């Protein structure tokens, strides 16, 4: 733990330094603004003790405080104030100082303030670390071809600072992909801050992003300032108002901005990841999104697949959700029956991974004991069969002659199973109980083209 003491009076800074050394702290001393900033730039201290008046210095204590809270917001600053400077010291608190000590001070008073400031800083660091760990890569699970392609693309961009644009349907896991990049990047120990454009009122967007300064409350950092050194994630960037888009563009170019109500430039070091469910080119053509901002954000475009494109991953994701709900909510730790697993892989998932998570939570809350989850417990399957177990046939299938109905059923059934196994013909054949060559012939007779060729599975290169 290093404490930087900044005071133009040599006797005072050396006295404070000796006291803190006796308490086991490492101490550095600075007599003016230049020495102070050089010390901070060399290595940020764990705590600063800063005199509010610095004689013959190009910056006073308030100026130094603003700079430190801008560039090193996690460093607590304790102000030393003379008797006539209490109002200025209170103003410093509003600028982000942790506390102030009035001269003359006693040793006990100094140590109480220093100990509290250090403990507060420690707790903030621990809380930030816990928030960063929470759910960072929890949903990045799977082994399907689509998932492996996604993960390979994400892994390629983790160590760079390139801006990434994640596209894909709602609920497909775009934020998890962004968090995966963060967790494996050089910025993993720095903040990951999400800007949810759709939930911020347009008239408050700039204040939320850039922060504000008021005489009553001092400096209130915005989301961009909070993300300094780390990653800012613009969720559904298409919802950002046009006026804000132009200001974000300026931030990306200059890496600095001005808070609402303020005049000082705030410098930020950020990596930007964005996501959208919309076609941004169509939004640009409609005049709702700026071409220049799109060009800045879309340096590395990565498509996140829908759950229906990675059906093979559904069992693994389901088991993860079951285990997660058991740990966090105390819900039953149930297994998944083979029928339920097959049903989950053949259901439609317009809400993607988010919808799957919600379905599993519902089943565990309303479920039937602690045994395996059965297909009948899944939403929409409650009336899928009669009381005697017979399949209830409805719709167009019930109106067709037997031969046409059989062909339609076989075609839809086989397409469902092929989709379930990600286009893998060998696994589909094994599940339906057919030889692979026989399955190929059947698919050809039904006029089914699977597109399995070139997927990279064990059927790669086979003719259809």
N, C-alpha and C positions, 0 to 999 in steps of 0.2 A: 504494500500500500504506500504510494508516493503522494506527498502533500506539497503543493507549490505555494510558497508564501511570497506575496507581492506587496512591498511597502517601501516607500522612499526613505524612511528613517531606518538607518542601519541597526541601531540598538534594538528597535522593536522587532524587526524581522529575525534578527539573530536570537533574541530572547524567546520568541515563539518557536523558532526552529529547535533550540536546545530543549524546550519543554516537550515538544513532540518527539524528539529523538529519545528522550528519557522514557517515553511511553511506547517505544518500539517502532515508531514510524520512520520511513525513509523521507528525507526532506530535501527540497530544492528551493533556492532563494532567487528573487528577482527584485531589482531596485527601480525599474521603470517599465514602460510599455514594450519597448523593443526587446529587453531581456525576457519579459514575460511571454511574448508571442513566440520568441525563439525557443523557449523551453517547452511550450505547448506543442509547437510544430515538430519538435524532436520526439516527444512522447507525451501523450495526454496524461495528466495526473489523475489520481483517484479523487482528489479534492483540491480546491483552491481556497486560500485565505487571501482576500484582496482588499487593500486600502482604497477607500473611495476617492481620496485626493492623492494624486501622484505629482509631486513638484517637478517642474522642468521635464515633463513627459509629453509626448505627442498625443497620447490618449489618456483620458481620466478613467477612473474605475468603472463608470457606467458604460463608456465606450468599449472597454475590455470585456465587461460582462456581456454586452450584446453580441460581441464577436464570438465569445466562448459558447454562449447558448445557441448561437447559430450553427457553428461548426462542430461543437462537441456537446450536444444537449444533455448527455448523460453525466457530465461532470458537475457535481454540486459546487456552488460558489458561496462562501461565507464572507460577508462584507464587514470590514472594520470601519467604524464610524466614530468621528469625534462628537462631542456633546452637542455642538451646534448644527449637526448634519443629520439629525434623526429623520426629518422629512425626506431628505434625499435617500437615506437608507431604506425607508419604507417604499419609496419609488423604485428602488433597486429590487425589492422583493417582487414587485409587480412585473419587473423585467425578467424575472426568473431566478433571482438569487434565493438560496435556501434559507438564510437567516442573516442577522447582523449582530455584531458585538460592539457595544459602545465603549470607547476609551474613557477612563482607564478600566481595564478588566482584570479579574482575578483568574488564577489558573483553573480553579474548579469550573468556573463559568465557561472558559474556553474549551475544556475537555468535554463538558456535557454537549455543547453545540457540535464539536467535531465528531464525537461518537454518534450522535443522532444523525448527522449528515452522512457519515460513512455507512451506517446501518440502512438508511433510506435508499442510498445508492445501490447497496448490495441487494436489497429486496427488489428494486426495480429491475436490476439485471437478471435476477433469478426469474421474476415474473415474465420478462420479455423472452427469456430462453424457454420457459415452459410453454408460452404461447406459440413460439416458433416450432417446438417439437410436436405440439398437439395436432394430430391429423396430417402431418406434413406430407407423407407419402402413403397413407393408409389405404387409399382406394386404387393405388397404382398396382393392381394385381391382374394377372392373366398370362396366358400362354398361347393365345390364338395368333394366327398370322397377322391380323390387323393390329393386335396389341403389340406384337413384337416390332412391327414397323414403326408404330408410334413411339415406343420406348427408345428405339435406335435413333430416331430423329431428335428426341428430347435430350438424350445423352450426348449427342454431337454439339449441342448449343450450351451445355451447362457451364463450361469454363470460359466462354466468351462473354462479352458485354453487349452482344448484338441484340437489338430489339426483336421480339418474337410476337407474331400475331397467331393466336389459336382460334381456329374456326371449328364449328361443329354444332349439332343440335343441343337444345337445352337439356341439362341433366346428364350429359355424356361424360363429364369429368374434366372440363377445361381448367377449373381452378386447381384440381389435384395435379394436373399436368404442369401448371405454373409453379405450384409448390414443390414439385419434383425437381424442376430446374433450380429453384432457390436452394433446396436442401443439398444439392450436389454441386453448387457453384462456389466460387471464391467469396461470395457474399453470404454464406450460410449462417454466419454468426451475427449478421446485421438484420435489421427488420424486414419483414414481408408485410406490406400494407396494401389492403384491398380497397379500391375505390369502386363502389357499386353505383354506377351512374344512374341506374333506373330508380333508385330509392332516394336520391338527393334532389330536393326541390331546386328547379333551375335557378331561381333567384338567390339561392344560398350556395350554389356550386362553387363559385370562386372563393368564397369565405371558407368553405370546408376544405378546399384544396390548398389554398395559399395561406390560410390563417388570418388573423387580424390583430390590430393594435388599438387599444382604447385607453384613455386616461384613467378610467375606473378599474379596468382589469389588466392593464398592461399587455404583454405579449401572449397571444394564444396561438401556438403553432398549428398549422394545417397539416393535412395528411402527407403532402409532399415533403414537408420539413421533418415529419416523424419518420419518413422512410429514408432519410439521409444515410448514405452508405450502403443501402440495401436495395430492395426491389419494390417498385410500385406496380400493382396489378390493376389495370383498368378492365373491370368486368362489364361486358356489353358496352363497349366503347361507342357504339352507334347511338346510344341514348344521350350522349354528351351534347349540351346545347352548342350551337354554332359559335356564339360569342366566346364560350369557354374553350372551344377547339382552337381558336386562333391564339389564345393565351398559352395553352398547353404547347402548341407548336413553338412559340417563342421560348418557353422553358426548355424544350428539347434542344433548341439551337444554342441558347445562351447558358444553360445550366444554372439559371438564377431567376428570381422573381421578387416582387414586392408584396408584402402583406396588405390586406385591405386596411386602410386607415394609416398605413405606415409610409415611410419614405426610404428606409434603408433597403439595399439589395440583399437578398438572402441567397447564399450560394448552396447548391445541393449537388450531391453526387448520387445519381440514380441509374438503375437499370429498369427499363420499362418493358412489361409484358402486357399485351392486350388480348381481349377475346371478344367474339361476337357470334351470334347465331344468324346474322343477316348477311346478305350479299352487299358488301360495302361499295362495290362498283355501281350497283343499282342505286344505292343511297347517294353516291357522288353525282350520278346522272340526274337524280331528282333534286339536287341542290341541298341535301340534308347533311352531307359530310364533305369535309374539305379534302381535295385531292392532295394538297401538300402534306397534311397530317397523315393521310393514308400512306403516302410514300415514306414518311419518316417511321411509321409504326410497323409497316409490313416488310421489314428487312428480311426476316426469316418466317415465311408462312408455314404453319404446321396444322394439318387437319386431324381433329380428334374423332375417331369413328363412333358411330352410334352403337348401342348395345346389340342391336340386331345384326350388325356387321361382325360382332365378336361373341356369338352365342356360346361358343365353346367355353368362354370364361365365366358363364353364369353360375355353374356349380361352385367354383372357387370363390367368387364374389359372395354368393349366398352363405357359404360356410363362414366367411369372414364377418359378414353382418350378424350372423347368429352369435358368434363368439363375442363380437363387440357389444351387442345389446345385453349379453349375459354379464359382461364385465362392468358396463356403465349403468345399466338399469336393473340388473338382477333378474332379467327375463330367463326363462328356461333354456338350458343348453341342449337343444334338440338336434338330432341328426336329420338327414334328408333322405326320404325313401326314393327308390329308383323311379317310381311312377311320378313323384313330385318333381324330381330332377328333370325327367323327360318333359313334363308339362311346362316347367319354367323355361326350358330351352325352346319350346315351340310357341309360347305365348307372344303376342305383340307387345312391344315396349316403346310406345311413343314418348314416354318420360325418361327412357334410358336408365342409367345406373341409379339415378335418384328415385325413380319409380320402383325399381327392384328393391332398393333399401326400404322404402315405405311399405311395400307389400310384405316383406319379411317381418318388419316390426309389427304390422297388423296381425299377422298369423301367430306370432309369438305371444301377443297380448290376448288374443281371442282364442288361442289354440286349445287343442284337446289333450291336456295332460303333458307328460314329459317324453312321450314316445316319439318315433320318427314322424316328421311332417309328411302328411299324405296329400295326394293330388286334390282330393275333395275339399281340402282346407283352403285352397288357393282361390283368389277372387275370380268369379265368373265360372267356376267349376262346380259350384254347389248343386246345380241342376243338370249337370252334364250327362247323367244317366238315370234310368228308371230305378224304382225301388228294388227290382230284381237284378240290377246290374246291367240291363240291356242298354245299348247305345241309343239315344233318342235322335232320330234323323229328321232334319228340318230343311227349309229353304228349297233351292232348286234341285238338290240331290234327290229329294223325295218324289219329284215329278218326272224323273227320267226313267227310260227303260233300263233294265238290269245291266245290259252291256255298256251303255253310255255312262251309267252311274258308276260302274266298276272302274272304267277307264278314268273318269274324273277323280274318283277317290284315290286311285293308285297314283295319278299324276300329282295331286295335291299332297298326298301322304309322303311320297318320295321327295318332292321338293322341300317339304317341311323338314324331313330328316337330313337332307343334304345341307340345308341352311343351318340346322342345329349343329352339325359337325364341321361347319366352316368350309364346305365344299370338298371335304376329304371323302373320296369315293370308297376307299378301303374300309374306313370306320363306319360309313353308312351301310355298306354291304354286310359287315359283321353284325351290326345292330338289327337290321331287318331280316337277317338269316338267309342271305343269298350269296352265291359266288360273285366275285367282282365282275367277271366277264358276263355273267347272267344279268347283273344289274345294269351294265352298260347296254346290253341288248334291249332290256326293258325300257330304259330311258330313251333309247333311240326310237323304239316303236311308239312311244308316247309323245315323241317330238320334243323331248326335254333337252335343252342345252344348259349344262351346269356352270360352265365357266371355270371349272376346277383346274384346267390346264394352266400351268405357270404359277400356281399359288405357292409352290415351294413345299408342298406336302409329299406324301409318299406316292401320289398319283401324277407328279409333275412329268409332263411329256407324254402322257397317255392320250390317245385319240378318243374322242367322244363319239 
